């Protein structure tokens, strides 16, 4: 594939990637949107699009302070962002594509679209662990994306409902628009628009499961992967209708000194985020104030309701978590329950995992997000003294993942057999300190970890 190709939107220029045999197209604008507006899909551009640099990240709290000087942010800053530079803006609807250099339109390669986590309030698609996935070397095109966060992505106001007919979930609509753009254009990059897998971790996993129950995402993807956040649980369910959160957002609007929607749209982003953060600090027990809501259009049911009525997409799934995750037994049980319910309902096979590698370099264990270095095959981007064991783990995990993206089954030649969860057997693949194997998980062990360890949060 040339670094300059023609897409349905127009010509675009990428560049050779750090990994040999891979071309990267970075910072592709997939949508446009004004503040508190739903996104519009990009269908054309003028001239040759320069896709050699990453695009803007969404404004988020860290855009307004020096993260390197905040002790409470030190762990994730050192792990994923130290030494990096990010630009922040409301103009942030960009995605990145990595494809084999020998791919052509007729290649019809599987596509893996990754949605980043960050509690719906932080993150972007090109932090260190996402920068240069190994997937194209294994015949799978990789895509990461940015979407609106915090008050820009999840505000709910009656004025906005009156204006557009519904309100909330702006960040999820961004993700949906990105997947639509990939579906419409990926053939030009060598991809198969009929073989798209979506994947996410933490809030990204929660996002993936919303897409798996949304009526607006029909026929956009054929498989899904959820890490540390996917599954069925009332704790993480998007229970609230937008109206439930109107009072919260009205307080944000008032604290920002705005009496009208137009004034709210015009205030400085730092002032908007400051007001939101202040009001949010008064509601620490309700994290879903900034997250998915049942808006009646994108989401018409909660995940639990959709599962009970068997409305989740009948596609293959992979779900799992880490042993030192946030609430390890809860996230693990959520994932395995999703797979089990799939089996009970006679839907396509689903696969469960637990990652328990104690990462070298500190005593944090297999903390929340620790598996991402391995899934992306980007260990070399990290400060940690990874060993041959870690390299082996990453190789096996990316093989399973890319096999799944290709066929819906993670299994392949030379890999330990990964059995799907069935009605009678909750098979779990374990990887980490010991050999990679199918095995039961001691739930009391996970509860003990939760009782005795302080989980690292996003």
PELINKA-V532230 format. One record per residue. N is the residue number from 1. RES is the residue in one letter. SS is DSSP state (helix for helix, strand for strand, loop for the rest). PSI is psi in whole degrees, -180 to 180 (999 if undefined). Layout:
n: {N & N}
res: {RES & RES}
ss: {SS & SS}
psi: {PSI & PSI}
This chain:
n: {1 & 2 & 3 & 4 & 5 & 6 & 7 & 8 & 9 & 10 & 11 & 12 & 13 & 14 & 15 & 16 & 17 & 18 & 19 & 20 & 21 & 22 & 23 & 24 & 25 & 26 & 27 & 28 & 29 & 30 & 31 & 32 & 33 & 34 & 35 & 36 & 37 & 38 & 39 & 40 & 41 & 42 & 43 & 44 & 45 & 46 & 47 & 48 & 49 & 50 & 51 & 52 & 53 & 54 & 55 & 56 & 57 & 58 & 59 & 60 & 61 & 62 & 63 & 64 & 65 & 66 & 67 & 68 & 69 & 70 & 71 & 72 & 73 & 74 & 75 & 76 & 77 & 78 & 79 & 80 & 81 & 82 & 83 & 84 & 85 & 86 & 87 & 88 & 89 & 90 & 91 & 92 & 93 & 94 & 95 & 96 & 97 & 98 & 99 & 100 & 101 & 102 & 103 & 104 & 105 & 106 & 107 & 108 & 109 & 110 & 111 & 112 & 113 & 114 & 115 & 116 & 117 & 118 & 119 & 120 & 121 & 122 & 123 & 124 & 125 & 126 & 127 & 128 & 129 & 130 & 131 & 132 & 133 & 134 & 135 & 136 & 137 & 138 & 139 & 140 & 141 & 142 & 143 & 144 & 145 & 146 & 147 & 148 & 149 & 150 & 151 & 152 & 153 & 154 & 155 & 156 & 157 & 158 & 159 & 160 & 161 & 162 & 163 & 164 & 165 & 166 & 167 & 168 & 169 & 170 & 171 & 172 & 173 & 174 & 175 & 176 & 177 & 178 & 179 & 180 & 181 & 182 & 183 & 184 & 185 & 186 & 187 & 188 & 189 & 190 & 191 & 192 & 193 & 194 & 195 & 196 & 197 & 198 & 199 & 200 & 201 & 202 & 203 & 204 & 205 & 206 & 207 & 208 & 209 & 210 & 211 & 212 & 213 & 214 & 215 & 216 & 217 & 218 & 219 & 220 & 221 & 222 & 223 & 224 & 225 & 226 & 227 & 228 & 229 & 230 & 231 & 232 & 233 & 234 & 235 & 236 & 237 & 238 & 239 & 240 & 241 & 242 & 243 & 244 & 245 & 246 & 247 & 248 & 249 & 250 & 251 & 252 & 253 & 254 & 255 & 256 & 257 & 258 & 259 & 260 & 261 & 262 & 263 & 264 & 265 & 266 & 267 & 268 & 269 & 270 & 271 & 272 & 273 & 274 & 275 & 276 & 277 & 278 & 279 & 280 & 281 & 282 & 283 & 284 & 285 & 286 & 287 & 288 & 289 & 290 & 291 & 292 & 293 & 294 & 295 & 296 & 297 & 298 & 299 & 300 & 301 & 302 & 303 & 304 & 305 & 306 & 307 & 308 & 309 & 310 & 311 & 312 & 313 & 314 & 315 & 316 & 317 & 318 & 319 & 320 & 321 & 322 & 323 & 324 & 325 & 326 & 327 & 328 & 329 & 330 & 331 & 332 & 333 & 334 & 335 & 336 & 337 & 338 & 339 & 340 & 341 & 342 & 343 & 344 & 345 & 346 & 347 & 348 & 349 & 350 & 351 & 352 & 353 & 354 & 355 & 356 & 357 & 358 & 359 & 360 & 361 & 362 & 363 & 364 & 365 & 366 & 367 & 368 & 369 & 370 & 371 & 372 & 373 & 374 & 375 & 376 & 377 & 378 & 379 & 380 & 381 & 382 & 383 & 384 & 385 & 386 & 387 & 388 & 389 & 390 & 391 & 392 & 393 & 394 & 395 & 396 & 397 & 398 & 399 & 400 & 401 & 402 & 403 & 404 & 405 & 406 & 407 & 408 & 409 & 410 & 411 & 412 & 413 & 414 & 415 & 416 & 417 & 418 & 419 & 420 & 421 & 422 & 423 & 424 & 425 & 426 & 427 & 428 & 429 & 430 & 431 & 432 & 433 & 434 & 435 & 436 & 437 & 438 & 439 & 440 & 441 & 442 & 443 & 444 & 445 & 446 & 447 & 448 & 449 & 450 & 451 & 452 & 453 & 454 & 455 & 456 & 457 & 458}
res: {X & X & X & X & X & X & X & X & X & X & X & X & X & X & X & X & X & X & X & X & X & X & X & X & X & X & X & X & X & X & X & X & X & X & X & X & X & X & X & X & X & X & X & X & X & X & X & X & X & X & X & X & X & X & X & X & X & X & X & X & X & X & X & X & X & X & X & X & X & X & X & X & X & X & X & X & X & X & X & X & X & X & X & X & X & X & X & X & X & X & X & X & X & X & X & X & X & X & X & X & X & X & X & X & X & X & X & X & X & X & X & X & X & X & X & X & X & X & X & X & X & X & X & X & X & X & X & X & X & X & X & X & X & X & X & X & X & X & X & X & X & X & X & X & X & X & X & X & X & X & X & X & X & X & X & X & X & X & X & X & X & X & X & X & X & X & X & X & X & X & X & X & X & X & X & X & X & X & X & X & X & X & X & X & X & X & X & X & X & X & X & X & X & X & X & X & X & X & X & X & X & X & X & X & X & X & X & X & X & X & X & X & X & X & X & X & X & X & X & X & X & X & X & X & X & X & X & X & X & X & X & X & X & X & X & X & X & X & X & X & X & X & X & X & X & X & X & X & X & X & X & X & X & X & X & X & X & X & X & X & X & X & X & X & X & X & X & X & X & X & X & X & X & X & X & X & X & X & X & X & X & X & X & X & X & X & X & X & X & X & X & X & X & X & X & X & X & X & X & X & X & X & X & X & X & X & X & X & X & X & X & X & X & X & X & X & X & X & X & X & X & X & X & X & X & X & X & X & X & X & X & X & X & X & X & X & X & X & X & X & X & X & X & X & X & X & X & X & X & X & X & X & X & X & X & X & X & X & X & X & X & X & X & X & X & X & X & X & X & X & X & X & X & X & X & X & X & X & X & X & X & X & X & X & X & X & X & X & X & X & X & X & X & X & X & X & X & X & X & X & X & X & X & X & X & X & X & X & X & X & X & X & X & X & X & X & X & X & X & X & X & X & X & X & X & X & X & X & X & X & X & X & X & X & X & X & X & X & X & X & X & X & X & X & X & X & X & X & X & X & X & X & X & X & X & X & X & X}
ss: {loop & loop & loop & strand & strand & strand & strand & loop & loop & strand & strand & strand & strand & loop & strand & strand & loop & loop & loop & loop & loop & strand & strand & strand & strand & strand & strand & strand & strand & loop & strand & strand & loop & loop & loop & loop & loop & loop & loop & strand & strand & loop & loop & loop & loop & loop & loop & loop & strand & strand & loop & strand & loop & loop & loop & loop & strand & strand & loop & loop & helix & helix & helix & helix & loop & loop & helix & helix & helix & loop & helix & helix & helix & helix & helix & helix & helix & helix & helix & helix & helix & loop & loop & loop & loop & loop & loop & strand & strand & loop & loop & loop & loop & strand & strand & strand & strand & strand & strand & strand & loop & loop & loop & loop & helix & helix & helix & loop & strand & strand & strand & strand & strand & strand & strand & loop & loop & loop & loop & loop & loop & loop & loop & loop & loop & loop & loop & helix & helix & helix & loop & loop & loop & loop & helix & helix & helix & helix & loop & strand & strand & strand & strand & strand & strand & loop & loop & loop & loop & helix & helix & helix & helix & helix & loop & loop & loop & helix & helix & helix & helix & helix & helix & helix & loop & loop & loop & loop & loop & helix & helix & helix & helix & helix & helix & helix & helix & helix & helix & helix & helix & helix & helix & helix & helix & helix & helix & helix & helix & loop & strand & strand & strand & strand & strand & strand & strand & strand & strand & strand & strand & loop & helix & helix & helix & helix & helix & helix & helix & helix & helix & loop & loop & loop & helix & helix & helix & loop & loop & loop & loop & loop & strand & strand & strand & strand & strand & loop & loop & loop & loop & loop & loop & loop & loop & loop & loop & loop & loop & loop & strand & helix & helix & helix & helix & helix & helix & helix & helix & helix & helix & helix & helix & helix & helix & loop & loop & loop & loop & loop & helix & helix & helix & helix & helix & helix & loop & loop & helix & helix & helix & helix & helix & helix & helix & helix & helix & helix & helix & helix & helix & loop & loop & loop & loop & loop & helix & helix & helix & helix & loop & loop & loop & strand & loop & loop & loop & loop & loop & loop & loop & loop & helix & helix & helix & helix & helix & helix & loop & loop & loop & loop & loop & loop & loop & strand & strand & strand & strand & strand & strand & strand & loop & strand & loop & loop & loop & helix & helix & helix & helix & helix & helix & helix & helix & helix & helix & helix & helix & helix & helix & helix & helix & helix & loop & loop & loop & loop & loop & strand & strand & strand & strand & strand & strand & loop & loop & loop & loop & loop & loop & loop & loop & loop & loop & loop & strand & loop & loop & loop & loop & helix & helix & helix & helix & helix & loop & loop & helix & helix & helix & loop & loop & loop & loop & loop & loop & helix & helix & helix & helix & helix & helix & helix & helix & helix & helix & helix & helix & helix & helix & helix & helix & helix & helix & helix & helix & loop & loop & loop & loop & loop & loop & loop & loop & loop & loop & loop & loop & loop & loop & loop & loop & loop & loop & loop & loop & loop & strand & strand & strand & loop & loop & loop & loop & loop & strand & strand & loop & loop & loop & loop & helix & helix & helix & helix & helix & helix & helix & helix & helix & helix & loop & loop & loop & loop & loop & loop}
psi: {134 & 159 & -12 & 122 & 169 & 127 & 170 & -23 & -18 & -174 & 150 & 145 & 124 & -157 & 157 & 138 & 166 & -29 & 125 & 143 & 14 & 138 & 135 & 136 & 106 & 151 & 39 & 124 & 117 & -17 & 169 & 151 & 138 & 173 & 131 & 29 & 152 & 148 & 153 & 132 & 134 & 126 & -9 & 154 & 164 & 146 & -161 & 119 & 126 & 106 & 52 & -4 & 148 & 149 & 179 & 147 & 159 & 144 & 142 & 166 & -40 & -10 & -17 & 11 & 166 & 102 & -30 & -16 & 6 & 108 & -35 & -12 & 1 & -39 & -57 & -30 & -49 & -39 & -46 & -16 & -13 & 132 & -4 & 161 & 134 & 142 & 138 & 142 & 161 & -21 & 85 & 14 & 79 & 150 & 166 & 141 & 131 & 127 & 150 & 143 & -19 & 10 & 148 & 170 & -37 & -2 & -37 & 52 & 148 & 156 & 134 & 113 & 120 & 133 & 120 & 157 & -163 & 23 & 22 & 14 & -7 & 173 & 172 & 176 & 9 & 35 & 172 & -41 & -19 & -10 & 97 & 57 & 151 & -10 & -43 & -30 & -16 & 15 & 22 & 128 & 134 & 142 & 133 & 163 & 159 & 151 & 164 & 141 & 165 & -139 & -23 & -29 & -16 & 20 & 150 & 120 & 144 & -33 & -36 & -36 & -41 & -35 & -45 & -9 & -15 & 166 & 158 & 167 & 26 & -39 & -35 & -36 & -35 & -50 & -44 & -42 & -38 & -43 & -39 & -40 & -44 & -46 & -41 & -22 & -13 & -22 & -36 & -23 & 6 & 7 & 164 & 109 & -13 & 4 & 69 & 130 & 136 & 144 & 146 & 161 & 140 & -122 & -27 & -36 & -41 & -41 & -46 & -45 & -27 & -41 & -30 & -11 & -3 & 135 & -14 & -9 & 16 & 134 & 16 & -26 & 163 & -4 & 160 & 145 & 130 & 125 & 126 & 54 & -14 & 150 & -170 & 118 & 133 & -22 & -39 & 9 & 145 & 80 & -34 & 136 & 157 & -37 & -30 & -29 & 3 & -43 & -42 & -50 & -29 & -38 & -40 & -45 & -44 & -43 & -30 & -4 & 27 & 133 & -22 & 161 & -39 & -41 & -40 & -33 & -21 & -16 & 158 & 142 & -38 & -39 & -40 & -50 & -33 & -45 & -43 & -44 & -38 & -47 & -37 & -37 & -19 & -8 & 53 & -19 & 3 & 75 & -23 & 6 & -23 & 80 & -167 & 146 & 157 & 91 & -6 & -3 & -68 & -45 & 125 & -7 & 160 & 168 & -44 & -43 & -41 & -40 & -40 & -34 & 8 & 38 & -7 & 150 & 137 & 76 & 165 & 146 & 151 & 129 & 146 & -173 & -175 & 158 & -28 & 36 & -180 & 118 & 65 & -47 & -31 & -50 & -38 & -46 & -36 & -47 & -48 & -35 & -39 & -48 & -42 & -42 & -36 & -46 & -45 & -36 & 1 & 23 & -177 & 160 & 145 & 151 & 133 & 147 & 163 & 126 & 120 & 31 & 124 & 99 & 135 & 151 & -22 & -171 & 27 & -16 & -152 & 75 & 167 & 121 & -6 & -27 & -14 & -38 & -37 & -43 & -35 & -11 & 36 & 34 & -32 & -15 & -5 & 153 & -15 & 149 & 68 & 150 & 180 & -32 & -42 & -41 & -41 & -45 & -47 & -41 & -45 & -44 & -41 & -31 & -48 & -47 & -46 & -35 & -43 & -43 & -32 & -43 & -12 & -4 & 134 & -11 & 150 & 173 & 132 & -2 & 144 & 141 & 131 & 108 & 140 & 156 & 136 & 177 & -34 & -15 & 120 & 64 & 135 & 131 & 125 & 132 & 141 & -108 & -36 & -168 & 157 & 123 & 158 & 136 & 160 & 159 & 127 & 104 & -34 & -35 & -43 & -39 & -37 & -39 & -44 & -36 & -32 & -7 & 146 & 111 & 145 & 120 & 168 & 999}
